[in-house]
């Protein structure tokens, strides 16, 4: 099965997880419908400068970010870290994280949430 970017889903989430501004969630594949793995999300996230995803925990799942474009700050289990294109992060069950576009360009992130 092949999917072109124009065929991805698109949802705008305001103040995602208590964050600022909007996050465009572009679903690449729909878990449970098109993906049979124990996956809750496989999407491209788009955040304009200043927009963020608020600090939140994960339980019985892990979230993986791969920065495709831009510059971000994450609070990874209480520690601020800078992420740039090519960087990756993982937040495991019982851990917390956030994400904020601190650059002047659009932030694009590949996000995967897999359940245990």
C-alpha positions as CSV (number, residue, x, y, z in Angstrom):
1,X,0.0,0.0,0.0
2,X,1.3,3.4,-0.9
3,X,0.1,6.8,0.3
4,X,1.1,10.2,-1.2
5,X,1.2,13.3,1.1
6,X,-1.9,14.8,-0.5
7,X,-3.8,11.7,0.8
8,X,-2.7,12.0,4.4
9,X,-5.4,13.0,6.9
10,X,-5.3,16.5,8.4
11,X,-6.6,17.7,11.7
12,X,-5.9,21.0,13.4
13,X,-5.6,20.8,17.2
14,X,-5.7,24.0,19.2
15,X,-3.8,24.2,22.5
16,X,-2.8,20.5,22.1
17,X,-2.2,19.0,25.6
18,X,-2.4,22.5,27.0
19,X,0.2,23.9,24.6
20,X,0.1,27.2,22.7
21,X,-1.4,27.8,19.3
22,X,-2.2,25.1,16.8
23,X,-0.7,21.8,15.8
24,X,-1.5,20.3,12.4
25,X,-1.7,16.5,12.8
26,X,-1.3,14.9,9.4
27,X,-2.2,11.2,9.9
28,X,-0.1,9.1,7.5
29,X,-1.8,5.8,8.4
30,X,-4.9,5.3,10.5
31,X,-4.2,2.9,13.4
32,X,-6.8,0.2,13.8
33,X,-8.1,0.7,10.3
34,X,-5.1,0.7,8.0
35,X,-2.4,-0.4,10.5
36,X,-2.8,-3.7,12.3
37,X,0.1,-3.1,14.8
38,X,-0.5,-1.9,18.3
39,X,0.0,1.7,17.3
40,X,-2.0,4.7,18.4
41,X,-0.5,7.3,16.1
42,X,1.7,7.5,13.1
43,X,1.6,11.1,11.9
44,X,3.5,14.1,10.7
45,X,3.1,17.0,13.2
46,X,3.4,20.6,11.9
47,X,4.0,23.5,14.4
48,X,4.5,27.1,13.4
49,X,6.9,29.3,15.4
50,X,5.8,29.7,19.0
51,X,3.3,26.8,18.8
52,X,3.6,23.9,21.3
53,X,2.4,20.6,22.6
54,X,2.0,20.9,26.4
55,X,3.8,18.8,29.0
56,X,2.0,15.4,29.3
57,X,2.7,11.8,30.4
58,X,2.5,8.5,28.6
59,X,1.3,5.3,30.3
60,X,1.6,1.8,28.8
61,X,2.9,3.3,25.5
62,X,5.9,5.2,24.1
63,X,6.1,8.1,21.8
64,X,8.9,8.6,19.3
65,X,9.7,11.9,17.6
66,X,11.9,12.4,14.6
67,X,12.6,16.0,13.7
68,X,12.2,16.4,10.0
69,X,12.6,20.2,9.8
70,X,13.1,23.1,12.2
71,X,14.2,23.6,15.8
72,X,12.4,22.6,18.9
73,X,12.6,22.6,22.7
74,X,11.4,19.6,24.6
75,X,11.0,19.1,28.3
76,X,12.2,15.5,28.6
77,X,11.4,14.2,32.1
78,X,11.9,17.7,33.6
79,X,15.1,18.5,31.5
80,X,14.9,21.1,28.7
81,X,16.6,19.9,25.6
82,X,17.0,21.3,22.1
83,X,16.1,19.2,19.1
84,X,17.0,19.9,15.4
85,X,16.5,18.3,12.1
86,X,17.8,14.7,12.2
87,X,17.4,14.4,16.0
88,X,15.1,11.8,17.6
89,X,13.5,11.4,21.1
90,X,11.6,8.6,22.9
91,X,9.2,9.0,25.8
92,X,8.5,5.7,27.5
93,X,5.7,4.7,29.8
94,X,5.7,6.7,33.0
95,X,7.7,9.5,31.4
96,X,6.6,13.0,30.4
97,X,7.5,15.4,27.6
98,X,6.5,18.5,25.7
99,X,7.4,20.1,22.4
100,X,7.7,23.7,21.3
101,X,8.8,25.3,18.0
102,X,11.5,27.7,19.1
103,X,12.8,28.4,15.6
104,X,11.7,30.9,12.9
105,X,10.7,28.2,10.4
106,X,7.9,25.6,10.5
107,X,8.7,22.6,12.7
108,X,7.9,19.2,11.1
109,X,8.0,16.1,13.3
110,X,7.3,12.4,12.5
111,X,5.5,11.0,15.5
112,X,4.7,7.4,16.4
113,X,2.9,6.3,19.5
114,X,3.2,2.5,20.1
115,X,1.2,0.7,22.9
116,X,2.8,-2.0,25.1
